[in-house]
Amino acid sequence: KQEVTQIPAALSVPEGENLVLNCSFTDSAIYNLQWFRQDPGKGLTSLLLIQSSQREQTSGRLNASLDKSSGRSTLYIAASQPGDSATYLCAVDSGANSKLTFGKGITLSVRP
Amino acid sequence: GAGVSQSPSNKVTEKGKDVELRCDPISGHTALYWYRQRLGQGLEFLIYFQGNSAPDKSGLPSDRFSAERTGESVSTLTIQRTQQEDSAVYLCASSLELASGELFFGEGSRLTVL
């Protein structure tokens, strides 16, 4: 059974800092991995999708990497801003059907 | 529509009552998913639809939960005889095709069972 872990559960950083959010998963036989953002009381917004054959994806100040063999992904946020404050969720598709297994998320607070 | 729409956004009900939650996916999206997010927990997969059929119902927590989809569009998640442990945010997502990758989520229906 696939398990996804995100540690720490919460992170507080000053504005402008570059930061890395970690995600680990137990079964390396994945189809893809996605990073989502969730604002309080809102749904999830897809940030980056990495297919199993890919190593990384970039969108603006965000870069996500994937190392299947070690069961790890990182989300790198450059020059963090207060607007980046949210919960970041990592999710793995192990069955090519978007039946995703989610981590519990990392709640990020960027202080002005 | 422009995005995934869910209703109601908030529902408070008494234990033992039945509730229906509705999801309108993005037009043209053939795959639809229901997830549950309980306080302090990660999202749990409930069920997915490919067209109007649900090949995998393994995530439904009990036989009090059921879901249907019609016209390859709207889906309804029904919870019968609600219990307090059913309190959660129920999130719906759709994608262009099964395993196309990117999921688009609605804002969820927050259910509180008193």
Interface residues (C-beta under 8 A of the other chain):
Chain A: V4 Y31 N32 Q34 F36 G41 K42 G43 L44 T45 S46 L49 Q51 L89 A91 D93 A96 N97 S98 K99 L100 T101 F102 G103 K104 G105
Chain B: V4 A31 Y33 Y35 G40 Q41 G42 L43 E44 F45 Y48 D56 G59 L91 A93 S95 L98 A99 S100 G101 E102 L103 F104 F105 G106 E107 G108
